[in-house]
Amino acid sequence: MKRIVALVLTLLMLLGCAAFAEGAGLAKDVVVLFTSDVHCAMDQGFGYAGLAAVRDTLAADNHVVLVDNGDAIQGEPVGTMTTGEAIIDLMNAVGYDVAIPGNHEFDYGMERFLELTGKANFPYVSANFNKDGELVFEPYVIREYDGVKIAFVGVTTPRTLTSSTPKYFQDEAGNFIYGFMQDETGEKLYAAVQSAVDDAREAGATYVVALAHLGNEAAHAPYTYADLIANTTGIDALLDGHSHDTDQVVMKNKEGKDVVRSACGTKLAGIGYLRIAAEDGAMETGLYTWDNDVSAPELLGIKNDVSEAVDTASAALSEQLDKVVATSTVDLTITDPEAVDENGNAIRIIRNAETNLGDLCADAYRDQSGADIAVVNGGGIRSTIPAGDITLGDILKVHPFGNEMCVVEATGQQILDALEWGARNTPGESGSFLQVSGLTYEIHTYIETSCTQDENGMFTGVAGEYRVKNVKVGGEDLQLDKVYTFASHNYMLKNGGDGYTMFAGCNLLQDSVKIDNQVLIDYITGTLGGVVDERYADPYGEGRIVGVAEKPAE
C-alpha cells in the first residue's frame, strides 16, 4: 500500500507542476532536471524512458533543461560490453542538454572517453579538467529562456586521478599530463571554479548553477561540495553527485550568502530538480523518487522513443548476459545482511569490512594466479549475487571495470603499507579497502591514520603508528623483508589505482593475463566445480579481517 501511495503522489507531483505568474524576466518557471551516478541503469528506477516522460510532462508548462552530473557510462554490463557507447546513444535519445565527466567516465581510457564525448549530441563542460594546464572542455555553457541567461559550470573531483586509473592521465613516462586543478589545499580548484563563475556573470548570466561531481565524504576534503561552496562566491545552486547521497542542503558561501545544494542518489532511483520561479526568481530543489522494486517504465507501461531505444540495447545483450555459468547455494553480498540505514536501505560494507563475496573474489585471484597472497579493492566489487543460478550478467555486475589480473613480487613492507593505505578510513568507507586471500589482519581503529599522500592523492608513506597489526600469511607472521608473490589487477599494481604507489617498480611476474570477471568465472566453474557452496555461507566472511575498536589491555 505504501508503494501505491508513493506512486500516486509522484504522479500527481509530475502532472501538477503548473507555472507560476510571470516575473523576474521569465514567462514561466525553469526546471533543471538532473541525474547523477546512473552507472548504466538504463532500465532501473525511473529508467531513461521514465526520465524522458518526466521531462516531457514538465515541459508542457515549464522551461526544462536536462543535465547529468557524471558516472553515467560505467557500472553495468551494457557499459562494459560497449565501452560506454550504448549509454551515450541512450543519453542522445533522451535529449540531454549538458553533462560533466565523473571519475568513472574515464574508466575505458582517455582516448575512449574523448571519443565518446565526440559522439554525444550535448556538450560536456568542466572548469577544472585540463591537459597541461589548458582546459579540455569549455568551463561553462549558457542557456537562455525568455531572455534570462542561466550558466551551467562543470566541476569534477580531483580524486578522479586515483579513483579512476592514474595511468590514463599520464604520458608514457608516467608524468601526469591531465589533471583537475588539484593541490593539497583545494585553492587551485576553488580558483578555477571562481574564474568560470565570474566569466559567466560577465557574459550576462542571471543565475549560475554548478554541476558537480564532488560528493559529501569527509575523506575527500578539500574537494567536497561544502569545501567548494565555502570558498567561492556567485554560485546560486550546486547540483551534485559522486557520493550517491540524496541530501538537500542550504549553506553559506564565502560571502555568507545562501547556496542550495542538491543530490539525487544513484541508478535513477531519484531524479533531482532545481526550480527557478518565474514569479520572484526563488530557487527550490528536491527529488522525484521511485522506490518500487519494479521500474517505472515496466510498472506504468511507458512507451516512447526512449523505451524503444532501451529495448533495442537490452535485446542486443540479453542473450549473452542471461547465459547461466554457475550456481551458488548462498547469498554472496556486498551489504550488511541485517543492518539498514534510516531509510530502510541495506548498508554497504564491502568498503570497510570483510564479506563472503569479497573473500570469493580475492580467492579467485589467488587461485587463478597461484600467488601467495591476493587482494581486491572493495570499490571494484560492485554487486551482490543472490543464491541460485549465476549468469554472465551477474558476474559482469560484480566486476564491471574490465581490470586484468597481474602478479608482482612484493616485500612484506610493501604489503603492510598497502593494507594500511586501504584501512586508512575504516570504519568509514573507502573504495581502496582491501578484501584479501592468503593472509589475515587486524585494523586497530582507535589509532588515527598516519598515512601521507601527495597533492594528487597518491600514497607517500606512513608517518606514525600503523593501525594494521598482526598480519599473518598462511598462519605465519608477515616478514617485512621477505618477498611474496602478490596478485591483484593492473588498476592497482601497474597503474597506481586508488593511490597505491607502493608497488611501483616491483618485478612483474604476470602482466594483465586475464580480465577480472573471467578470473571469477574460471574459479567458480573450474576450481569450485560450478558451485559456490557452504564454505562461503557466512556473509561476514571467514574472519580474515578483524576490527579492533579499543586498545587491548596491556
C-alpha positions in Angstrom: 0.0 0.0 0.0 2.8 2.4 0.9 4.3 2.0 -2.6 1.0 2.5 -4.3 0.5 5.8 -2.3 4.1 6.9 -3.1 3.4 6.1 -6.8 0.2 8.2 -6.8 1.9 11.1 -5.1 4.8 11.1 -7.5 2.4 11.1 -10.5 0.3 13.9 -9.0 3.5 15.9 -8.5 4.6 15.4 -12.1 1.2 16.2 -13.5 0.5 19.2 -11.3 3.6 21.3 -12.0 1.9 24.4 -13.4 3.9 27.6 -14.0 3.8 30.5 -11.6 2.9 34.0 -12.6 5.2 35.9 -14.9 8.0 37.8 -13.3 11.8 38.1 -12.8 12.1 38.2 -16.6 10.7 34.6 -17.0 7.4 33.9 -18.6 7.3 30.5 -16.8 9.4 28.6 -14.4 12.6 27.0 -15.3 13.1 23.4 -14.1 16.6 21.9 -14.2 16.2 18.2 -14.1 19.4 16.4 -13.1 20.7 12.8 -12.9 24.0 11.6 -11.4 25.7 8.3 -10.9 23.3 6.5 -13.2 26.0 3.8 -13.7 24.3 2.3 -16.8 21.0 1.8 -15.0 19.1 2.3 -18.3 16.0 0.3 -17.1 16.2 0.6 -13.3 14.3 3.1 -11.1 12.7 5.7 -13.4 14.8 4.3 -16.3 15.7 6.5 -19.2 12.2 6.1 -20.6 10.7 7.3 -17.3 13.1 10.2 -17.2 12.1 11.3 -20.7 8.4 11.0 -19.6 9.1 13.2 -16.5 10.9 15.7 -18.7 8.1 15.8 -21.3 5.4 16.2 -18.6 7.1 19.1 -17.0 7.9 20.7 -20.4 4.2 21.3 -21.0 4.2 24.2 -18.5 7.8 25.0 -17.8 11.1 25.6 -19.4 13.0 22.3 -18.8 16.8 21.7 -19.1 18.2 18.2 -18.5 21.7 17.7 -17.2 23.9 14.8 -16.0 26.5 15.1 -13.2 28.7 12.2 -14.2 29.3 8.5 -13.8 26.8 7.6 -16.4 28.6 5.2 -18.8 30.1 2.6 -16.4 28.7 0.2 -13.8 26.6 -2.4 -15.7 27.3 -4.9 -18.4 25.8 -2.7 -21.1 28.6 -0.2 -20.3 31.3 -2.8 -20.1 30.4 -4.6 -23.3 30.1 -1.4 -25.4 32.8 0.6 -23.5 30.2 3.2 -22.8 28.8 3.8 -26.3 25.4 2.3 -25.6 24.8 4.8 -22.8 25.9 7.8 -24.8 23.4 6.6 -27.5 20.6 6.5 -24.9 21.5 9.9 -23.5 21.3 11.2 -27.0 17.9 9.6 -27.4 16.7 11.1 -24.1 17.9 14.5 -25.2 20.3 15.7 -22.5 21.3 19.3 -22.7 24.6 19.3 -20.9 26.8 16.8 -18.9 30.0 16.8 -16.9 32.6 14.0 -16.5 32.5 12.0 -13.3 35.5 9.9 -12.2 34.2 6.8 -13.9 33.8 8.4 -17.3 37.5 7.7 -17.7 37.4 4.0 -16.9 37.7 2.9 -20.5 40.8 5.1 -21.1 41.3 8.8 -22.0 41.2 8.2 -25.8 37.8 6.3 -25.5 36.3 9.0 -23.2 37.2 11.8 -25.6 35.8 9.7 -28.5 32.5 9.2 -26.6 32.2 12.9 -25.9 32.5 13.5 -29.7 29.6 11.1 -30.2 27.4 13.0 -27.7 24.7 15.4 -29.0 25.2 17.5 -25.9 28.3 19.4 -24.6 30.5 18.2 -21.7 31.7 21.1 -19.5 34.3 21.3 -16.8 36.0 24.3 -15.2 38.9 22.1 -13.9 39.6 19.1 -16.2 42.7 20.1 -18.0 45.7 18.9 -20.1 49.0 20.6 -19.3 47.0 23.4 -17.7 44.7 24.0 -20.6 41.0 23.2 -20.2 39.8 20.2 -22.2 36.2 21.4 -22.4 34.5 24.8 -22.0 34.2 25.6 -18.3 30.5 26.5 -18.6 27.6 26.7 -21.0 24.8 29.3 -21.0 21.2 28.5 -21.8 18.7 31.4 -22.3 15.0 31.4 -21.5 12.7 34.4 -22.1 15.8 36.5 -22.3 17.2 35.3 -19.0 20.6 33.6 -19.1 21.4 30.6 -16.9 25.1 29.4 -16.8 26.0 25.8 -16.0 29.5 25.4 -14.7 31.1 21.9 -14.6 33.3 20.6 -11.7 34.8 17.2 -11.4 36.5 15.9 -8.3 40.3 15.9 -8.3 40.1 12.5 -6.6 39.4 11.2 -10.1 43.2 10.8 -10.5 43.1 7.9 -8.1 39.5 6.7 -8.2 39.9 6.1 -11.9 43.1 4.6 -13.4 46.0 7.0 -12.9 47.8 5.7 -16.0 45.1 7.2 -18.2 46.1 10.7 -17.0 49.8 10.2 -17.6 52.2 10.2 -20.5 54.4 7.3 -21.5 57.0 8.4 -18.9 54.5 8.3 -16.1 54.1 12.0 -15.7 50.6 13.4 -15.1 49.6 15.5 -18.1 45.8 15.5 -17.4 44.6 16.9 -14.1 41.7 18.5 -12.2 43.4 21.6 -10.6 44.4 19.6 -7.6 46.7 20.6 -4.8 46.8 19.9 -1.1 44.7 22.9 -0.1 42.0 22.9 -2.7 42.8 26.5 -3.6 43.6 25.7 -7.3 40.2 24.1 -7.7 38.4 27.0 -6.0 40.2 29.5 -8.1 39.4 27.6 -11.3 35.7 27.4 -10.5 35.6 31.1 -9.3 37.1 32.2 -12.6 34.4 30.3 -14.6 31.7 31.7 -12.4 33.0 35.3 -12.8 33.3 34.9 -16.6 29.7 33.5 -16.8 28.4 36.5 -14.8 30.3 38.9 -17.1 28.7 37.1 -20.1 25.3 38.1 -18.7 24.3 35.1 -16.6 21.5 36.0 -14.2 21.8 32.6 -12.5 24.9 30.3 -12.1 24.3 26.6 -11.4 27.3 24.4 -10.6 27.1 20.9 -12.0 29.4 19.0 -9.7 30.8 15.5 -9.2 32.3 16.2 -5.7 30.1 14.5 -3.0 30.0 14.8 0.7 32.6 12.3 2.0 34.8 13.9 4.6 37.7 11.8 3.5 37.6 13.7 0.2 38.4 17.1 1.7 39.3 19.6 0.5 37.2 18.6 -2.5 33.7 18.1 -1.1 30.8 20.2 -2.2 30.9 22.1 1.1 34.6 23.0 0.6 33.8 24.4 -2.8 30.8 26.4 -1.7 32.6 27.8 1.4 35.5 29.0 -0.7 33.7 30.6 -3.7 31.1 33.3 -4.5 28.5 33.7 -7.2 27.1 30.2 -7.3 23.4 30.2 -6.8 22.9 26.4 -6.7 25.1 23.3 -6.7 23.7 20.1 -8.2 26.0 17.3 -7.0 26.9 13.7 -7.4 29.7 11.2 -6.6 28.7 10.1 -3.1 25.3 8.7 -4.1 23.6 10.6 -1.3 20.2 12.4 -1.6 20.9 15.3 0.8 19.2 18.7 0.2 21.3 21.4 1.9 21.4 25.2 2.2 24.8 26.6 3.3 26.7 29.8 3.3 29.3 30.7 0.6 32.4 32.7 1.1 30.4 36.0 1.4 27.8 34.5 3.8 25.1 34.1 1.1 22.9 31.1 0.9 23.6 28.4 -1.7 21.4 25.5 -2.3 23.0 22.1 -2.8 21.1 19.0 -4.0 22.0 15.4 -4.8 19.8 12.7 -6.3 21.3 9.3 -5.4 22.2 6.6 -7.9 20.8 4.2 -10.5 17.9 6.5 -11.5 16.1 5.8 -8.2 15.8 9.6 -8.0 15.6 12.5 -10.4 16.8 15.7 -8.9 15.2 19.1 -9.8 16.0 22.7 -9.3 13.1 25.0 -9.9 13.6 28.7 -10.6 10.3 30.5 -10.1 9.1 33.0 -12.7 7.3 34.9 -10.0 10.3 36.0 -8.0 13.3 34.0 -9.1 13.2 31.9 -5.9 15.1 28.6 -6.1 13.8 25.3 -4.8 15.5 21.9 -5.0 14.0 18.4 -4.5 13.7 14.9 -5.7 11.2 12.8 -7.7 11.8 9.3 -6.2 11.0 5.8 -7.3 11.4 3.2 -4.5 9.4 0.4 -6.1 11.1 -2.9 -6.9 9.7 -2.7 -10.5 11.0 0.1 -12.7 8.7 2.9 -13.7 8.7 2.0 -17.4 7.7 -1.6 -16.6 5.1 -0.8 -14.0 3.5 2.1 -15.8 3.9 0.7 -19.3 5.8 3.7 -20.5 6.2 3.6 -24.2 8.1 6.3 -26.1 11.1 6.7 -28.4 13.5 6.2 -25.5 11.8 3.0 -24.3 12.3 1.6 -27.8 16.0 2.6 -27.7 16.4 0.9 -24.3 14.6 -2.2 -25.6 17.0 -2.4 -28.6 20.0 -2.0 -26.4 18.8 -4.7 -24.0 17.9 -7.1 -26.7 21.4 -6.9 -28.1 22.9 -8.0 -24.8 20.3 -10.2 -23.1 21.0 -13.5 -24.8 24.7 -13.4 -23.9 24.1 -12.0 -20.4 21.4 -14.4 -19.5 23.7 -17.4 -20.0 23.9 -19.4 -16.8 27.6 -20.1 -16.0 27.4 -21.5 -12.4 25.2 -21.6 -9.3 25.5 -20.6 -5.6 23.9 -22.2 -2.6 24.4 -19.0 -0.6 23.8 -15.3 -1.0 27.1 -13.5 -1.8 26.9 -10.0 -0.5 28.4 -6.5 -0.5 26.0 -5.2 2.1 25.2 -6.0 5.7 22.6 -8.8 5.7 21.0 -7.3 8.9 21.6 -3.6 9.4 19.8 -0.9 7.4 20.0 2.9 7.3 17.4 5.3 8.5 15.6 4.9 5.1 15.5 1.1 5.4 18.1 0.6 2.8 20.8 -2.1 3.1 24.2 -0.7 4.3 27.2 -1.3 2.0 30.1 -2.9 4.0 32.3 -4.2 1.2 34.4 -1.0 1.5 35.1 -1.2 5.2 34.7 -4.8 6.3 35.1 -8.4 5.1 32.2 -10.1 3.3 31.8 -13.5 1.7 31.8 -12.1 -1.8 35.0 -10.2 -1.0 36.5 -13.5 0.1 35.3 -15.2 -3.1 36.7 -12.5 -5.4 40.1 -12.5 -3.6 40.3 -16.3 -3.6 39.6 -16.3 -7.3 42.7 -14.1 -7.9 44.9 -16.2 -5.7 43.6 -19.5 -7.2 44.0 -18.4 -10.8 47.4 -16.7 -10.3 49.0 -19.2 -8.0 50.2 -16.3 -5.8 51.0 -16.4 -2.1 48.6 -13.5 -1.5 45.8 -11.9 -3.4 43.8 -8.7 -2.8 40.9 -7.0 -4.5 39.8 -3.4 -3.7 36.3 -3.1 -2.3 35.4 -0.4 -4.8 36.0 -3.0 -7.6 33.3 -5.4 -6.2 30.0 -3.8 -7.2 27.0 -6.1 -6.9 25.6 -8.8 -4.7 25.0 -12.3 -6.2 21.8 -14.0 -4.7 21.7 -17.7 -4.1 20.7 -19.7 -7.2 21.8 -19.6 -10.8 24.7 -17.3 -11.6 24.6 -15.7 -15.1 27.3 -14.0 -17.1 25.4 -10.8 -16.3 25.7 -11.4 -12.6 29.5 -11.8 -12.9 29.8 -8.7 -15.0 27.9 -6.7 -12.4 30.3 -7.8 -9.7 33.4 -6.8 -11.8 32.3 -4.2 -14.4 35.6 -2.4 -14.9 37.5 -4.8 -17.1 40.6 -4.9 -14.9 43.1 -7.5 -15.7 44.9 -9.9 -13.3 48.6 -9.2 -12.6 51.1 -10.7 -10.2 54.2 -8.9 -8.8 56.9 -9.7 -6.3 56.4 -7.5 -3.3 58.1 -7.3 0.1 56.2 -7.7 3.3 56.7 -4.0 4.0 55.0 -3.1 0.7 52.1 -5.4 1.5 51.8 -3.9 5.0 51.8 -0.4 3.5 49.1 -1.4 1.1 46.9 -2.8 3.9 47.5 0.4 5.9 46.5 2.6 3.0 43.4 0.6 2.4 42.4 0.8 6.0 43.1 4.5 6.5 39.4 5.5 6.5 38.0 2.5 8.4 35.3 2.3 9.9 34.4 4.9 7.2 34.1 3.7 3.6 36.9 3.7 1.1 36.9 2.1 -2.4 40.6 1.2 -1.7 39.7 -1.0 1.2 41.3 -4.5 0.6 39.5 -7.8 0.6 42.2 -10.5 1.0 43.1 -14.1 0.3 46.1 -15.9 1.8 46.5 -13.6 4.7 44.7 -12.2 7.8 45.0 -8.9 9.5 43.6 -6.6 12.2 42.6 -3.0 11.9 43.0 -1.1 15.2 40.6 1.7 14.5 41.3 3.6 17.8 44.7 4.6 16.2 44.3 7.6 13.9 45.6 7.1 10.4 49.1 8.5 9.7 49.2 7.7 6.0 50.6 10.6 4.0 49.8 11.5 0.4 50.8 13.9 -2.3 48.7 16.6 -3.9 47.3 14.0 -6.3 46.1 11.7 -3.5 48.8 9.2 -4.1 50.3 7.3 -1.2 53.7 8.6 0.0 54.2 6.8 3.3 53.2 6.2 6.9 54.3 8.9 9.4 53.3 7.2 12.7 52.0 4.0 14.2 50.4 1.5 11.9 46.7 0.8 12.6 47.1 -2.5 10.7 48.6 -5.2 13.0 49.0 -8.9 13.4 49.3 -9.6 9.7 49.7 -13.3 9.0 50.4 -15.1 5.7 49.3 -18.7 5.8 49.2 -18.6 9.6 52.7 -17.2 9.9 53.7 -13.6 10.8 54.3 -11.4 7.8 58.0 -10.8 7.4 58.7 -7.3 6.3 61.9 -8.1 4.4 60.6 -11.3 2.7 59.5 -11.2 -0.9 56.0 -12.7 -1.6 54.1 -13.3 -4.8 51.2 -10.9 -4.7 48.2 -10.9 -7.1 45.7 -8.2 -7.9 44.9 -6.3 -11.0 46.5 -3.8 -13.3 44.5 -1.0 -11.8 46.4 -1.3 -8.6 49.7 -3.0 -9.4 50.6 -1.3 -12.7 48.6 1.9 -12.7 48.5 3.1 -9.1 44.8 3.0 -8.9 43.2 4.3 -5.6 46.6 5.8 -4.9 48.6 2.5 -4.4 52.1 3.7 -5.3 54.0 1.2 -3.1 54.1 -1.4 -5.9 55.8 0.9 -8.5 58.9 -0.8 -9.8 58.0 -4.3 -8.5 59.1 -7.2 -10.6 56.0 -8.1 -12.7 55.6 -11.8 -13.0 52.2 -11.9 -14.7 51.2 -9.0 -16.8 47.4 -8.5 -17.4 46.9 -12.1 -18.2 43.1 -12.4 -17.7 40.2 -10.0 -17.3 38.7 -9.8 -13.8 35.3 -11.2 -14.5 36.9 -14.1 -16.3 39.1 -14.7 -13.3 35.9 -15.1 -11.2 34.1 -17.2 -13.8 37.1 -19.6 -14.1 37.5 -20.0 -10.4 33.8 -20.8 -9.8 33.3 -23.0 -12.9 36.7 -24.7 -12.7 38.2 -24.9 -9.2 34.8 -24.9 -7.4 33.2 -27.2 -10.0 30.5 -24.7 -10.9 29.0 -24.4 -7.3 29.7 -21.8 -4.6 29.0 -23.8 -1.5 28.7 -23.5 2.3 32.4 -22.6 2.5 31.2 -19.0 1.8 28.0 -19.3 3.8 28.9 -16.6 6.4 28.0 -13.2 4.9 30.7 -11.6 7.1 33.4 -13.9 5.7 35.9 -16.2 7.3 37.4 -13.8 9.8 40.3 -12.7 7.6 39.8 -9.1 8.6 39.2 -8.2 12.3 38.4 -4.7 13.6 39.7 -3.7 17.0 37.9 -0.7 18.3 39.7 -0.3 21.7 43.3 -0.6 22.7 43.9 -4.0 24.2 44.8 -4.1 27.9 48.5 -4.5 28.5 
